Amino acid sequence: MSKVFSESGAASGLDARGEPLGAARAGRPGVIVRVDGTLADAGVLGPEELERRLLELGFVEGARVEIVEQGLFGADPIAVKLDDMRVALRRREARAIEVKFD
């Protein structure tokens, strides 16, 4: 599934290379260039299930994102502004989302 997003990113003119959202600091806006579950740390969900859930939440190529809040201990979890809504994620899950920051 991630291969499809890489190809569509190139077709839409978006650079397929970005930085993982899970490694970003708060207050840095950007645009999603790729969602790939294999980039995330191992967790309860498998890579395909994580990718599917992120896509269902609206983490799709071209969506604007910004970390707006983060937890006190280890800066985890994070609250992400995703277009007009806010979604809470663990940083290890957010590593599956590549973002081209402004």
N, C-alpha and C positions, 0 to 999 in steps of 0.2 A: 504494500500500500504506500509506503514512503517513497518508493521510486516514482509513483504517479505524481506525487506532490513536487518532487524535484524537477521532473520534466515540465509540469505545468508552471512551475516557478520560472523556469527558463523561457517558456513560451510567453508568459505574461510580462517579461522584461524585468522581473524581480531577481536580484542576485541570490542564488541558492545558498550562499555562504552567509552565515550569521553567527551570532554568539548565543550560547544557551541562556534562556530566560532565568534558569535556576542559578546562574552565577552572577546575575546582574544586581546592581544596587538599586535602592528605591529612588524614585523620581526621575528615571531615565526612560523616556518614551521611545517607542519603535514600532516596527511593522513585522509581523510574522512572515518568515520566508519558507519555513518548513516545519512539519511536525513528524517526528520519527521516534516511535516507542523504543527502538533499539538504542537510542542515545541516552536514555534514562538509566539511573542506577536500579539494580534489581530490587524489587519490592514485592508486595503481595500480588499485584497484577502482572501478567505477562506483557511483553512489549506490544503485541497486537491489541490486547484488551485496553491497555493504557492509551494507546493511540486512538482507538475507537472512542473511548470516553472523552478524551480531550477534544476530539472533533465534534462530538455531540454537544459539548459545552459551548462550542463556538470558537475554539482555538483553530482557526482556519487561515490559510495563506491570505495575506493582505489585510488581516484584522489588526487594528491598532491596540497595543498593549503597553502597560506601565505598571511597575510594582508601586503600590501606594502605601502599603503597611507591611511590617514584618514583625515576627515574634521577638520577644525580649531575649530569649535564650537561643543562641546559634542563628538568629535571624530567620527562624523557621517556625511555623509556616509563613507564607506570604499571601497578601491580598493583592490581586491583580485587577487593574481596571482593564476590562476587555470591551472595547468600543463603549457602549453605554451602560455596562453592568460591571459588577465586581464579583470575582471568584476567588475562593481560598484554595491554595495548592501547597503541597509540600515541595521544597526545593528540588528534591530528587525527581519528582514528577515533572517539574517545570524544566528540567534539563532536556526533556524530549522536544521542547519548543525552541526552534532557532529564530532569533530576532535580529533584524538589521536596525540598530539604534540610530536615532537622529543625530 
